[in-house]
Amino acid sequence: MAHWDMEDVQACFGDTADLNTRQITVGGQTLGILFLDGLTSGGDIAEQVLKPLMETVTPFPLGLSGLA
């Protein structure tokens, strides 16, 4: 399976207003959130996806964020 990043998906959709994108940082990692307006609502994404992510991810202890 090929690796797609947010820019690849945005290029496929062009300038459509239906594609919504957000970038958030959780636990020191940047995550891309993409959803289609009309199939989902921003409120549902916030409540069902973003809120649980923010509640369950434990940040790295100080000084350990660079572990490989």
GIGIPE-V784395 format. One record per pair of residues at least 12 apart in sequence whose C-alpha atoms are under 8 Angstrom apart, sorted by the first residue. I is the first residue (numbers start at 0). J is the second residue. Records with the same first field share a line. If there is no record, write none. Layout:
I = J, J
//
This chain:
5 = 31, 33
16 = 36
17 = 35, 36, 37
18 = 33, 34, 35, 36
19 = 33, 34, 35, 36
20 = 32, 33, 34
21 = 33
25 = 52, 53, 56, 58
26 = 56, 57, 58, 59
27 = 58, 59, 64
//
